[in-house]
């Protein structure tokens, strides 16, 4: 599923705060950008048409929306596509860039070390099978 930057911004709001009505989504989006309610409602309708959002329930005449897809299920193919397009499918330049160019804290490094240790163990376990 391909989503525009603004559609992704709306999805982040819904993932973080669902369930929400379109006016509630608009209110939260206004914290980051000035956009009309009608624009947000158009994006919500588009996301519903794409299957990213669904109508969780009605409160009177107000529709309450919830995500139909998880952030992980959407991010995995997007990250793979990004790595393929920008780095020719090689993750090493991405790792190098993230560590050299971004503001990485000791906490971030500890987190990465944990993930790397888990991945290393999973690969070893797969070799043993």
C-alpha positions as CSV (number, residue, x, y, z in Angstrom):
1,X,0.0,0.0,0.0
2,X,1.4,3.4,-1.0
3,X,0.7,6.4,1.2
4,X,1.5,10.0,0.7
5,X,3.5,11.9,3.4
6,X,0.2,13.5,4.6
7,X,-1.6,10.1,4.6
8,X,1.2,8.8,6.8
9,X,0.9,11.7,9.1
10,X,-2.8,11.0,9.6
11,X,-2.0,7.3,10.1
12,X,0.5,8.2,12.8
13,X,-2.1,10.2,14.7
14,X,-4.6,7.3,14.4
15,X,-2.0,4.7,15.5
16,X,-1.1,6.8,18.5
17,X,-4.6,7.8,19.6
18,X,-7.2,5.5,18.1
19,X,-10.1,5.4,18.0
20,X,-10.7,8.9,16.8
21,X,-13.3,10.9,14.8
22,X,-12.2,13.0,11.8
23,X,-12.6,16.2,13.8
24,X,-10.3,14.7,16.5
25,X,-7.8,13.7,13.9
26,X,-7.9,17.3,12.5
27,X,-7.3,18.8,15.9
28,X,-4.2,16.6,16.4
29,X,-2.9,17.3,12.9
30,X,-3.2,21.1,13.6
31,X,-0.4,20.8,16.2
32,X,2.1,20.2,13.3
33,X,0.6,21.9,10.3
34,X,-2.1,24.3,9.3
35,X,-4.6,22.4,7.2
36,X,-8.4,22.6,6.8
37,X,-10.8,20.1,8.3
38,X,-12.1,19.3,4.8
39,X,-8.5,18.3,3.7
40,X,-8.2,16.0,6.7
41,X,-11.6,14.5,6.1
42,X,-10.6,13.9,2.4
43,X,-7.5,12.1,3.6
44,X,-9.4,10.0,6.1
45,X,-11.9,9.0,3.4
46,X,-9.0,8.1,1.1
47,X,-7.4,6.0,3.8
48,X,-10.6,4.2,4.4
49,X,-10.9,3.5,0.7
50,X,-7.4,2.1,0.7
51,X,-8.2,-0.1,3.6
52,X,-5.8,1.6,6.0
53,X,-8.7,2.9,8.3
54,X,-12.1,1.5,9.1
55,X,-15.2,2.7,10.8
56,X,-14.9,1.3,14.3
57,X,-18.3,2.6,15.5
58,X,-20.8,5.5,15.3
59,X,-21.4,8.0,18.1
60,X,-24.6,9.6,17.0
61,X,-23.8,10.9,13.6
62,X,-20.1,11.0,14.2
63,X,-17.9,8.2,12.7
64,X,-15.1,6.9,14.9
65,X,-12.1,5.5,13.0
66,X,-9.5,2.9,13.9
67,X,-6.5,1.6,11.9
68,X,-7.0,-1.5,9.8
69,X,-3.3,-2.0,9.4
70,X,-0.5,-2.0,11.9
71,X,2.4,0.4,11.6
72,X,4.8,-2.5,11.4
73,X,2.9,-4.1,8.5
74,X,3.1,-0.8,6.6
75,X,6.6,0.1,7.5
76,X,8.3,-3.2,6.5
77,X,7.6,-3.0,2.8
78,X,8.3,0.8,2.8
79,X,11.7,0.4,4.5
80,X,12.6,-2.4,2.0
81,X,11.6,-0.2,-0.9
82,X,13.6,2.7,0.6
83,X,16.7,0.5,1.0
84,X,16.4,-0.8,-2.5
85,X,15.9,2.6,-4.1
86,X,18.5,4.5,-2.2
87,X,21.1,1.9,-1.4
88,X,20.6,-0.7,-4.1
89,X,19.3,-3.2,-1.5
90,X,22.5,-3.0,0.6
91,X,21.7,-2.1,4.2
92,X,25.3,-1.3,5.2
93,X,25.4,2.2,3.8
94,X,22.1,2.8,5.7
95,X,23.6,1.6,8.9
96,X,26.7,3.7,8.3
97,X,24.7,6.8,7.6
98,X,22.5,6.4,10.6
99,X,25.4,6.0,12.9
100,X,27.7,8.7,11.4
101,X,25.2,11.4,10.4
102,X,22.3,11.2,12.9
103,X,22.2,12.2,16.5
104,X,22.8,8.8,18.1
105,X,22.8,8.5,21.9
106,X,24.3,5.9,24.1
107,X,20.8,4.7,24.8
108,X,20.3,4.3,21.0
109,X,23.6,2.3,20.7
110,X,22.5,0.0,23.6
111,X,19.2,-0.6,21.9
112,X,21.0,-1.4,18.6
113,X,23.4,-3.8,20.5
114,X,20.4,-5.6,21.9
115,X,18.8,-5.9,18.4
116,X,22.0,-7.1,16.9
117,X,22.6,-9.7,19.6
118,X,19.0,-11.0,19.0
119,X,19.5,-11.1,15.3
120,X,22.9,-12.8,15.6
121,X,21.3,-15.5,17.8
122,X,18.4,-16.0,15.5
123,X,20.8,-16.5,12.5
124,X,22.9,-19.0,14.6
125,X,19.8,-20.9,15.5
126,X,18.7,-21.0,11.9
127,X,22.1,-22.4,10.9
128,X,21.7,-25.1,13.5
129,X,18.4,-26.3,12.2
